[in-house]
């Protein structure tokens, strides 16, 4: 389902209309919110497709959707995996081997992308692993992207809610179109 990003409701200043928000939160198919000003046709747009990867079933569905979308558009793919150490005791943080943590996180991303390059050899993939809040990293990358793809109902403690915090942050703040994909959605651009 494809929707515009602004509603005509009584709450001005919101980036997303209530219909778009409700469908992104509870839609039974992939929901793509097209940002106002997205005038360039997909075939002529050199910007990448960005996908958030956390390893959850929702993330797997998003990766499938993103590879297909990038292939269809002839665009590169930026696969983003972040981790946030907010729960680490500040006293212990300097003692942690952050380089080892980053190597482990790079391995997580490599495992999630395994096999996709063979299935979509036409898609150039850039891997981004960073210590950041997922929503913040994806919003930052959206400024140079044509599409951000993310899963819904990821790994957070609020996974049972209709729309997770990362999806919510990206939907409301991304600078480009956003696709929200659920595990039952399967792949498809």
Z-matrix of the N, CA and C atoms (Angstrom, degrees):
N
C 1 1.434
C 2 1.518 1 107.39
N 3 1.310 2 117.34 1 135.93
C 4 1.461 3 122.59 2 -179.71
C 5 1.518 4 108.74 3 -118.12
N 6 1.337 5 115.74 4 130.75
C 7 1.466 6 122.15 5 -177.82
C 8 1.518 7 110.03 6 -134.69
N 9 1.338 8 115.31 7 157.89
C 10 1.452 9 120.77 8 170.17
C 11 1.521 10 109.14 9 -78.12
N 12 1.301 11 116.35 10 166.33
C 13 1.466 12 119.59 11 -174.07
C 14 1.513 13 115.10 12 -96.76
N 15 1.299 14 120.12 13 -5.01
C 16 1.461 15 120.55 14 -177.58
C 17 1.518 16 111.00 15 -123.87
N 18 1.319 17 114.60 16 138.44
C 19 1.462 18 119.63 17 178.52
C 20 1.510 19 110.88 18 -102.11
N 21 1.306 20 114.80 19 177.25
C 22 1.456 21 120.79 20 178.31
C 23 1.517 22 111.14 21 -112.63
N 24 1.322 23 116.92 22 20.85
C 25 1.462 24 120.82 23 -178.50
C 26 1.519 25 112.05 24 -69.89
N 27 1.309 26 115.41 25 -178.96
C 28 1.451 27 121.60 26 -175.25
C 29 1.512 28 114.58 27 -79.35
N 30 1.315 29 119.17 28 -8.18
C 31 1.461 30 120.75 29 -178.05
C 32 1.520 31 108.39 30 -97.48
N 33 1.305 32 117.03 31 96.81
C 34 1.455 33 120.44 32 -179.68
C 35 1.516 34 109.48 33 -78.48
N 36 1.320 35 114.89 34 154.03
C 37 1.458 36 119.69 35 178.89
C 38 1.507 37 113.37 36 94.14
N 39 1.323 38 118.27 37 -14.96
C 40 1.453 39 119.33 38 176.26
C 41 1.521 40 108.74 39 -76.18
N 42 1.312 41 116.90 40 140.09
C 43 1.459 42 120.70 41 -179.04
C 44 1.509 43 112.38 42 -78.02
N 45 1.302 44 117.63 43 -22.15
C 46 1.450 45 121.80 44 -177.57
C 47 1.509 46 109.82 45 -125.08
N 48 1.316 47 116.03 46 138.66
C 49 1.453 48 120.01 47 175.72
C 50 1.518 49 110.38 48 -75.99
N 51 1.325 50 116.21 49 165.72
C 52 1.460 51 120.88 50 -177.14
C 53 1.525 52 112.21 51 -67.22
N 54 1.328 53 117.90 52 -34.52
C 55 1.465 54 120.35 53 178.79
C 56 1.527 55 109.92 54 -67.01
N 57 1.323 56 116.28 55 -46.47
C 58 1.470 57 120.32 56 179.25
C 59 1.525 58 110.98 57 -60.85
N 60 1.317 59 116.38 58 -43.00
C 61 1.464 60 120.72 59 179.47
C 62 1.525 61 111.02 60 -63.03
N 63 1.320 62 116.84 61 -45.66
C 64 1.472 63 120.90 62 -178.96
C 65 1.531 64 111.36 63 -64.01
N 66 1.315 65 117.07 64 -43.16
C 67 1.467 66 119.40 65 -179.36
C 68 1.523 67 111.66 66 -69.52
N 69 1.323 68 117.55 67 -38.87
C 70 1.466 69 119.71 68 177.01
C 71 1.523 70 110.51 69 -63.57
N 72 1.327 71 116.02 70 -35.36
C 73 1.464 72 120.54 71 -178.82
C 74 1.520 73 112.74 72 -76.30
N 75 1.312 74 117.96 73 -36.14
C 76 1.456 75 119.05 74 -172.05
C 77 1.510 76 115.74 75 -127.65
N 78 1.323 77 118.06 76 8.51
C 79 1.454 78 120.58 77 -178.81
C 80 1.518 79 112.51 78 -62.64
N 81 1.308 80 116.75 79 147.33
C 82 1.462 81 121.32 80 -179.70
C 83 1.527 82 112.24 81 -95.49
N 84 1.320 83 117.23 82 4.19
C 85 1.460 84 122.58 83 176.67
C 86 1.525 85 107.20 84 -135.76
N 87 1.334 86 117.73 85 170.27
C 88 1.470 87 117.52 86 175.44
C 89 1.533 88 109.98 87 -58.08
N 90 1.305 89 115.94 88 139.16
C 91 1.459 90 122.25 89 179.25
C 92 1.525 91 107.42 90 -118.79
N 93 1.336 92 116.02 91 123.79
C 94 1.459 93 121.69 92 179.27
C 95 1.520 94 108.07 93 -113.35
N 96 1.321 95 115.53 94 123.74
C 97 1.458 96 121.58 95 176.51
C 98 1.523 97 107.90 96 -102.52
N 99 1.319 98 115.78 97 116.96
C 100 1.456 99 121.56 98 -177.48
C 101 1.515 100 108.45 99 -92.45
N 102 1.310 101 115.76 100 124.69
C 103 1.456 102 121.31 101 -179.35
C 104 1.521 103 110.00 102 -74.45
N 105 1.309 104 116.35 103 144.46
C 106 1.464 105 121.60 104 174.86
C 107 1.527 106 108.26 105 -58.55
N 108 1.325 107 116.15 106 138.15
C 109 1.461 108 120.34 107 -179.89
C 110 1.509 109 113.37 108 91.11
N 111 1.332 110 118.72 109 0.93
C 112 1.463 111 121.82 110 176.68
C 113 1.519 112 107.99 111 -81.17
N 114 1.335 113 115.54 112 79.06
C 115 1.454 114 120.04 113 -172.85
C 116 1.514 115 113.52 114 -98.18
N 117 1.314 116 118.58 115 -20.11
C 118 1.458 117 120.43 116 -175.30
C 119 1.524 118 110.30 117 -74.15
N 120 1.346 119 117.64 118 130.50
C 121 1.465 120 119.61 119 178.99
C 122 1.526 121 110.83 120 -65.93
N 123 1.338 122 117.56 121 145.85
C 124 1.466 123 120.86 122 -176.33
C 125 1.528 124 114.26 123 -52.44
N 126 1.338 125 118.67 124 -39.42
C 127 1.464 126 120.62 125 -176.43
C 128 1.523 127 112.19 126 -67.02
N 129 1.338 128 118.58 127 -24.17
C 130 1.460 129 121.78 128 -177.18
C 131 1.529 130 112.82 129 -99.32
N 132 1.299 131 118.52 130 1.65
C 133 1.454 132 122.47 131 -173.36
C 134 1.533 133 110.29 132 -97.21
N 135 1.340 134 117.85 133 111.56
C 136 1.470 135 120.03 134 -177.74
C 137 1.529 136 114.25 135 -80.04
N 138 1.319 137 117.37 136 -6.70
C 139 1.461 138 120.15 137 -177.59
C 140 1.527 139 110.11 138 -69.64
N 141 1.335 140 117.04 139 154.05
C 142 1.465 141 120.18 140 -177.16
C 143 1.525 142 113.77 141 -79.92
N 144 1.315 143 113.72 142 164.62
C 145 1.459 144 123.06 143 164.76
C 146 1.525 145 104.80 144 -91.42
N 147 1.318 146 118.04 145 133.65
C 148 1.463 147 122.72 146 -179.93
C 149 1.519 148 107.83 147 -111.98
N 150 1.338 149 116.80 148 135.55
C 151 1.464 150 120.57 149 177.82
C 152 1.522 151 109.39 150 -128.36
N 153 1.327 152 115.70 151 134.71
C 154 1.453 153 121.55 152 174.50
C 155 1.521 154 109.25 153 -87.07
N 156 1.336 155 116.22 154 130.49
C 157 1.466 156 121.42 155 -175.97
C 158 1.521 157 109.40 156 -124.95
N 159 1.356 158 116.34 157 116.40
C 160 1.466 159 119.07 158 176.61
C 161 1.520 160 112.34 159 -119.71
N 162 1.315 161 118.26 160 -4.73
C 163 1.458 162 121.00 161 178.09
C 164 1.507 163 115.08 162 93.93
N 165 1.318 164 118.05 163 -4.28
C 166 1.462 165 121.32 164 178.83
C 167 1.533 166 109.69 165 -78.32
N 168 1.355 167 118.34 166 165.97
C 169 1.471 168 119.93 167 174.77
C 170 1.528 169 112.49 168 -56.41
N 171 1.328 170 117.87 169 -36.28
C 172 1.459 171 120.69 170 177.25
C 173 1.519 172 110.60 171 -64.27
N 174 1.317 173 116.17 172 -37.54
C 175 1.449 174 120.97 173 178.52
C 176 1.532 175 110.95 174 -66.56
N 177 1.321 176 117.16 175 -39.02
C 178 1.468 177 120.95 176 178.51
C 179 1.521 178 110.46 177 -62.02
N 180 1.322 179 117.06 178 -42.78
C 181 1.465 180 120.88 179 178.04
C 182 1.523 181 110.51 180 -64.98
N 183 1.321 182 117.00 181 -38.33
C 184 1.461 183 121.12 182 178.47
C 185 1.527 184 110.80 183 -65.54
N 186 1.325 185 117.76 184 -39.94
C 187 1.467 186 121.25 185 178.09
C 188 1.529 187 110.25 186 -61.74
N 189 1.321 188 117.20 187 -44.82
C 190 1.468 189 120.74 188 178.32
C 191 1.530 190 110.50 189 -60.31
N 192 1.324 191 116.74 190 -46.81
C 193 1.458 192 121.70 191 179.76
C 194 1.531 193 110.25 192 -61.44
N 195 1.334 194 116.75 193 -44.17
C 196 1.463 195 121.41 194 -176.70
C 197 1.522 196 111.91 195 -65.43
N 198 1.340 197 117.76 196 -42.20
C 199 1.463 198 119.73 197 177.91
C 200 1.519 199 110.50 198 -61.94
N 201 1.318 200 116.81 199 -43.85
C 202 1.458 201 120.10 200 179.63
C 203 1.532 202 110.89 201 -65.36
N 204 1.324 203 117.05 202 -41.45
C 205 1.468 204 120.97 203 178.69
C 206 1.524 205 110.84 204 -63.85
N 207 1.328 206 117.74 205 -43.64
C 208 1.461 207 121.23 206 179.43
C 209 1.528 208 110.60 207 -64.91
N 210 1.322 209 117.04 208 -42.11
C 211 1.458 210 120.73 209 178.68
C 212 1.523 211 110.66 210 -61.99
N 213 1.306 212 116.89 211 -46.80
C 214 1.461 213 121.99 212 -179.93
C 215 1.531 214 111.11 213 -59.83
N 216 1.327 215 116.64 214 -39.62
C 217 1.455 216 121.65 215 -176.74
C 218 1.527 217 113.37 216 -85.57
N 219 1.335 218 117.31 217 -10.05
C 220 1.457 219 119.94 218 -174.97
C 221 1.520 220 111.26 219 67.42
N 222 1.323 221 115.84 220 31.85
C 223 1.464 222 121.91 221 -175.06
C 224 1.522 223 110.62 222 -109.18
N 225 1.328 224 116.82 223 154.38
C 226 1.462 225 119.50 224 171.05
C 227 1.523 226 109.80 225 -72.43
N 228 1.322 227 115.03 226 164.63
C 229 1.464 228 121.55 227 179.70
C 230 1.518 229 108.98 228 -120.65
N 231 1.319 230 116.62 229 133.11
C 232 1.464 231 122.25 230 173.76
C 233 1.524 232 106.36 231 -110.54
N 234 1.329 233 116.34 232 113.53
C 235 1.466 234 122.46 233 179.04
C 236 1.521 235 107.68 234 -97.64
N 237 1.329 236 115.91 235 122.16
C 238 1.465 237 121.82 236 -172.51
C 239 1.523 238 110.05 237 -114.51
N 240 1.328 239 115.24 238 127.15
C 241 1.462 240 120.98 239 173.60
C 242 1.526 241 107.08 240 -128.13
N 243 1.323 242 116.36 241 124.75
C 244 1.462 243 120.41 242 -179.90
C 245 1.520 244 110.01 243 -120.76
N 246 1.275 245 114.36 244 159.84
C 247 1.457 246 119.61 245 169.57
C 248 1.516 247 106.98 246 -139.24
N 249 1.307 248 114.43 247 151.75
C 250 1.455 249 120.81 248 -176.53
C 251 1.505 250 108.24 249 -129.74
N 252 1.294 251 117.31 250 129.47
C 253 1.462 252 122.57 251 -174.13
C 254 1.517 253 112.57 252 -102.38
N 255 1.311 254 116.72 253 32.54
C 256 1.451 255 121.30 254 -176.87
C 257 1.534 256 112.35 255 -59.99
N 258 1.314 257 117.15 256 -27.98
C 259 1.458 258 120.09 257 -176.77
C 260 1.529 259 113.72 258 -85.29
N 261 1.332 260 116.01 259 -5.34
C 262 1.460 261 119.51 260 179.88
C 263 1.525 262 109.07 261 -74.77
N 264 1.307 263 114.93 262 133.27
C 265 1.457 264 121.38 263 177.09
C 266 1.529 265 108.68 264 -58.61
N 267 1.343 266 118.92 265 124.48
C 268 1.465 267 121.23 266 -178.33
C 269 1.526 268 113.55 267 -56.24
N 270 1.317 269 117.16 268 -28.20
C 271 1.468 270 120.19 269 178.71
C 272 1.529 271 110.01 270 -70.52
N 273 1.335 272 116.72 271 -35.68
C 274 1.462 273 120.91 272 -178.79
C 275 1.525 274 113.64 273 -85.31
N 276 1.324 275 118.26 274 -20.70
C 277 1.464 276 121.84 275 -175.12
C 278 1.528 277 113.86 276 -52.35
N 279 1.343 278 119.67 277 -43.61
C 280 1.463 279 118.99 278 -180.00
C 281 1.539 280 113.43 279 -66.15
N 282 1.325 281 116.63 280 -18.70
C 283 1.457 282 120.33 281 -178.30
C 284 1.531 283 113.01 282 -86.49
N 285 1.321 284 116.94 283 -13.98
C 286 1.463 285 120.36 284 -178.22
C 287 1.521 286 111.13 285 -75.55
N 288 1.313 287 115.60 286 147.22
C 289 1.456 288 122.35 287 176.82
C 290 1.528 289 108.08 288 -88.63
N 291 1.347 290 116.50 289 88.34
C 292 1.453 291 121.17 290 -174.93
C 293 1.520 292 112.02 291 -65.48
N 294 1.342 293 116.75 292 -28.81
C 295 1.469 294 119.13 293 176.94
C 296 1.524 295 110.38 294 -65.57
N 297 1.322 296 117.45 295 -39.58
C 298 1.470 297 121.02 296 177.80
C 299 1.529 298 110.34 297 -66.85
N 300 1.322 299 116.83 298 -39.03
C 301 1.460 300 120.29 299 177.41
C 302 1.526 301 109.24 300 -61.73
N 303 1.332 302 117.06 301 -44.38
C 304 1.467 303 120.18 302 -179.88
C 305 1.528 304 111.29 303 -63.15
N 306 1.315 305 117.98 304 -39.81
C 307 1.467 306 120.80 305 177.02
C 308 1.530 307 109.88 306 -60.76
N 309 1.324 308 116.89 307 -44.03
C 310 1.470 309 120.68 308 177.25
C 311 1.528 310 111.36 309 -61.11
N 312 1.321 311 116.90 310 -42.74
C 313 1.463 312 121.01 311 -179.22
C 314 1.534 313 111.04 312 -68.18
N 315 1.334 314 117.10 313 -35.18
C 316 1.468 315 120.00 314 175.07
C 317 1.526 316 110.54 315 -63.96
N 318 1.314 317 116.51 316 -36.17
C 319 1.464 318 120.96 317 177.14
C 320 1.527 319 111.22 318 -65.66
N 321 1.320 320 116.70 319 -39.12
C 322 1.463 321 120.66 320 176.97
C 323 1.530 322 109.70 321 -58.36
N 324 1.320 323 116.55 322 -47.28
C 325 1.463 324 120.20 323 -179.68
C 326 1.526 325 111.10 324 -64.83
N 327 1.327 326 117.16 325 -43.14
C 328 1.468 327 120.34 326 179.39
C 329 1.523 328 111.19 327 -59.49
N 330 1.324 329 117.20 328 -41.15
C 331 1.462 330 120.89 329 178.63
C 332 1.528 331 111.75 330 -64.62
N 333 1.328 332 116.67 331 -38.46
C 334 1.468 333 120.55 332 -178.92
C 335 1.524 334 112.19 333 -71.24
N 336 1.340 335 116.81 334 -25.59
C 337 1.463 336 120.51 335 -179.35
C 338 1.529 337 112.86 336 -95.01
N 339 1.328 338 116.15 337 -8.05
C 340 1.468 339 120.12 338 -177.42
C 341 1.528 340 110.64 339 -56.24
N 342 1.307 341 115.89 340 132.61
C 343 1.460 342 121.78 341 177.35
C 344 1.521 343 114.17 342 91.33
N 345 1.317 344 117.81 343 -24.60
C 346 1.462 345 119.95 344 -176.94
C 347 1.520 346 111.90 345 -71.30
N 348 1.331 347 118.30 346 -36.03
C 349 1.466 348 120.64 347 179.72
C 350 1.528 349 110.81 348 -63.16
N 351 1.327 350 117.06 349 -36.22
C 352 1.467 351 120.37 350 178.19
C 353 1.530 352 110.60 351 -69.40
N 354 1.315 353 116.68 352 -36.35
C 355 1.466 354 120.63 353 -179.88
C 356 1.530 355 111.71 354 -73.83
N 357 1.333 356 116.58 355 -31.70
C 358 1.468 357 122.24 356 -179.68
C 359 1.530 358 109.48 357 -127.92
N 360 1.345 359 117.98 358 70.88
C 361 1.466 360 120.32 359 -176.77
C 362 1.529 361 113.33 360 -66.22
N 363 1.323 362 118.03 361 -16.10
C 364 1.459 363 121.69 362 179.72
C 365 1.533 364 113.14 363 -81.35
N 366 1.321 365 117.56 364 -6.46
C 367 1.467 366 121.17 365 -176.68
C 368 1.533 367 109.86 366 -101.44
N 369 1.326 368 115.18 367 116.72
C 370 1.472 369 120.67 368 174.09
C 371 1.526 370 107.64 369 -78.78
N 372 1.326 371 116.37 370 131.67
C 373 1.463 372 120.86 371 -175.29
C 374 1.521 373 110.56 372 -116.73
N 375 1.316 374 114.82 373 128.70
C 376 1.464 375 121.45 374 171.45
C 377 1.517 376 106.82 375 -108.41
N 378 1.322 377 116.38 376 130.59
C 379 1.461 378 121.49 377 179.70
C 380 1.520 379 109.46 378 -101.10
N 381 1.315 380 115.82 379 129.51
C 382 1.458 381 121.63 380 178.28
C 383 1.520 382 107.59 381 -122.13
N 384 1.328 383 115.91 382 118.95
C 385 1.457 384 122.06 383 175.81
C 386 1.515 385 105.99 384 -121.72
N 387 1.324 386 115.59 385 124.10
C 388 1.454 387 118.54 386 -174.28
C 389 1.530 388 111.44 387 -147.42
N 390 1.296 389 115.12 388 151.92
C 391 1.465 390 122.16 389 176.03
C 392 1.519 391 107.28 390 -90.83
N 393 1.317 392 115.34 391 96.95
C 394 1.460 393 121.66 392 -174.35
C 395 1.518 394 108.25 393 -162.32
N 396 1.310 395 116.61 394 168.08
C 397 1.460 396 120.92 395 171.56
C 398 1.528 397 106.93 396 -72.77
N 399 1.332 398 118.52 397 133.86
C 400 1.470 399 120.30 398 -176.98
C 401 1.525 400 113.27 399 -56.74
N 402 1.320 401 117.41 400 -46.86
C 403 1.460 402 120.19 401 -179.09
C 404 1.514 403 112.18 402 -60.53
N 405 1.305 404 116.25 403 -43.48
C 406 1.461 405 121.65 404 -179.81
C 407 1.528 406 111.25 405 -63.28
N 408 1.328 407 117.03 406 -45.23
C 409 1.469 408 120.91 407 -179.62
C 410 1.524 409 111.16 408 -62.97
N 411 1.333 410 117.31 409 -43.50
C 412 1.465 411 120.90 410 -178.99
C 413 1.527 412 111.52 411 -68.59
N 414 1.316 413 117.68 412 -38.94
C 415 1.464 414 120.35 413 177.27
C 416 1.527 415 109.49 414 -64.01
N 417 1.323 416 117.81 415 -43.49
C 418 1.468 417 120.77 416 178.19
C 419 1.529 418 110.97 417 -58.99
N 420 1.328 419 117.13 418 -45.61
C 421 1.463 420 120.94 419 -179.02
C 422 1.527 421 112.40 420 -70.33
N 423 1.316 422 117.18 421 -23.01
C 424 1.470 423 120.07 422 -179.40
C 425 1.522 424 112.09 423 -63.56
N 426 1.314 425 117.66 424 -24.10
C 427 1.464 426 120.85 425 -178.36
C 428 1.531 427 111.63 426 -61.82
N 429 1.325 428 117.71 427 -27.29
C 430 1.458 429 120.98 428 -179.83
C 431 1.513 430 113.53 429 -113.40
N 432 1.332 431 117.30 430 16.29
C 433 1.467 432 121.27 431 -175.21
C 434 1.521 433 110.87 432 -113.31
N 435 1.335 434 115.80 433 161.33
C 436 1.462 435 119.63 434 172.90
C 437 1.515 436 111.37 435 -96.01
N 438 1.332 437 117.39 436 -21.38
C 439 1.456 438 121.96 437 -178.87
C 440 1.520 439 108.74 438 -157.66
N 441 1.327 440 116.30 439 136.90
C 442 1.461 441 122.14 440 170.82
C 443 1.527 442 106.44 441 -112.10
N 444 1.334 443 115.38 442 129.62
C 445 1.464 444 121.43 443 179.89
C 446 1.521 445 107.96 444 -114.05
N 447 1.326 446 116.10 445 132.13
C 448 1.454 447 119.65 446 177.19
C 449 1.509 448 110.38 447 -145.45
N 450 1.303 449 113.62 448 157.11
C 451 1.458 450 119.77 449 177.33
C 452 1.507 451 110.27 450 -86.71
N 453 1.312 452 115.22 451 166.62
C 454 1.452 453 120.81 452 175.27
C 455 1.516 454 107.61 453 -122.36
N 456 1.317 455 115.26 454 148.93
C 457 1.467 456 122.30 455 -175.52
C 458 1.522 457 110.70 456 65.61
N 459 1.324 458 114.17 457 60.31
C 460 1.459 459 121.16 458 -179.11
C 461 1.507 460 113.57 459 -80.40
N 462 1.332 461 116.06 460 -141.59
C 463 1.458 462 121.19 461 -170.30
C 464 1.515 463 114.39 462 -93.27
N 465 1.298 464 119.97 463 -6.98
C 466 1.462 465 121.93 464 -173.95
C 467 1.510 466 113.44 465 -65.18
N 468 1.331 467 115.09 466 168.16
C 469 1.459 468 120.01 467 -179.24
C 470 1.516 469 111.68 468 -68.53
N 471 1.329 470 116.76 469 -18.74
C 472 1.469 471 120.97 470 178.26
C 473 1.527 472 110.40 471 -97.91
N 474 1.334 473 117.54 472 29.14
C 475 1.467 474 121.57 473 -175.12
C 476 1.514 475 112.65 474 -60.95
N 477 1.291 476 118.47 475 -23.57
C 478 1.459 477 119.96 476 -179.70
C 479 1.518 478 113.64 477 -81.20
N 480 1.330 479 117.33 478 -8.08
C 481 1.460 480 119.77 479 178.53
C 482 1.518 481 109.35 480 -72.05
N 483 1.314 482 115.58 481 162.27
C 484 1.457 483 119.68 482 -177.61
C 485 1.521 484 113.59 483 -65.38
N 486 1.314 485 118.37 484 -37.11
C 487 1.452 486 121.71 485 179.72
C 488 1.515 487 107.84 486 -138.79
N 489 1.330 488 116.86 487 124.04
C 490 1.453 489 121.15 488 -177.41
C 491 1.520 490 112.46 489 -73.11
N 492 1.315 491 115.69 490 169.79
C 493 1.458 492 120.67 491 -176.65
C 494 1.522 493 112.56 492 -65.90
N 495 1.338 494 118.10 493 -37.00
C 496 1.463 495 120.65 494 179.31
C 497 1.527 496 109.58 495 -67.95
N 498 1.332 497 117.23 496 -48.67
C 499 1.465 498 120.59 497 178.30
C 500 1.519 499 110.60 498 -57.76
N 501 1.311 500 116.62 499 -44.90
C 502 1.455 501 121.05 500 -179.76
C 503 1.525 502 111.16 501 -60.73
N 504 1.316 503 117.18 502 -47.11
C 505 1.467 504 121.03 503 -179.13
C 506 1.525 505 111.12 504 -61.88
N 507 1.334 506 116.81 505 -44.34
C 508 1.466 507 120.01 506 -177.84
C 509 1.527 508 110.77 507 -69.43
N 510 1.323 509 117.55 508 -44.34
C 511 1.463 510 120.04 509 179.52
C 512 1.523 511 112.12 510 -57.76
N 513 1.318 512 117.22 511 -39.19
C 514 1.453 513 120.40 512 -176.26
C 515 1.523 514 114.05 513 -84.82
N 516 1.326 515 118.46 514 -18.91
C 517 1.461 516 119.76 515 -171.93
C 518 1.522 517 116.02 516 -124.49
N 519 1.320 518 118.93 517 -8.27
C 520 1.464 519 120.97 518 -177.79
C 521 1.522 520 110.78 519 -63.21
N 522 1.308 521 115.15 520 149.85
C 523 1.466 522 121.86 521 179.93
C 524 1.529 523 111.88 522 -94.52
N 525 1.326 524 117.76 523 1.00
C 526 1.460 525 121.90 524 -179.79
C 527 1.522 526 108.72 525 -137.74
N 528 1.317 527 116.08 526 -178.22
C 529 1.462 528 120.67 527 178.06
C 530 1.525 529 110.06 528 -64.78
N 531 1.336 530 115.90 529 151.96
C 532 1.459 531 122.02 530 -176.91
C 533 1.530 532 109.29 531 -131.05
N 534 1.337 533 116.38 532 134.39
C 535 1.468 534 121.93 533 174.37
C 536 1.516 535 108.69 534 -111.71
N 537 1.334 536 116.35 535 129.68
C 538 1.457 537 122.32 536 176.09
C 539 1.536 538 106.50 537 -109.26
N 540 1.329 539 115.60 538 122.96
C 541 1.462 540 121.72 539 -173.82
C 542 1.509 541 109.06 540 -124.47
N 543 1.329 542 117.11 541 137.09
C 544 1.471 543 122.61 542 177.51
C 545 1.514 544 109.51 543 -106.66
N 546 1.334 545 117.25 544 158.80
C 547 1.465 546 120.07 545 -179.05
C 548 1.534 547 113.75 546 -55.15
N 549 1.317 548 118.47 547 -38.70
C 550 1.470 549 120.78 548 -179.92
C 551 1.511 550 112.23 549 -73.44
N 552 1.354 551 116.84 550 -11.35
C 553 1.460 552 121.03 551 -178.20
C 554 1.531 553 111.25 552 -68.06
N 555 1.335 554 116.61 553 -30.40
C 556 1.458 555 118.87 554 -173.14
C 557 1.512 556 109.52 555 70.87
N 558 1.312 557 116.52 556 -163.03
C 559 1.452 558 121.41 557 -179.36
C 560 1.517 559 109.09 558 -103.33
N 561 1.272 560 114.69 559 159.61
C 562 1.460 561 121.35 560 176.08
C 563 1.504 562 109.75 561 154.17
N 564 1.321 563 116.72 562 137.95
C 565 1.456 564 119.65 563 -176.75
C 566 1.497 565 111.60 564 -101.66
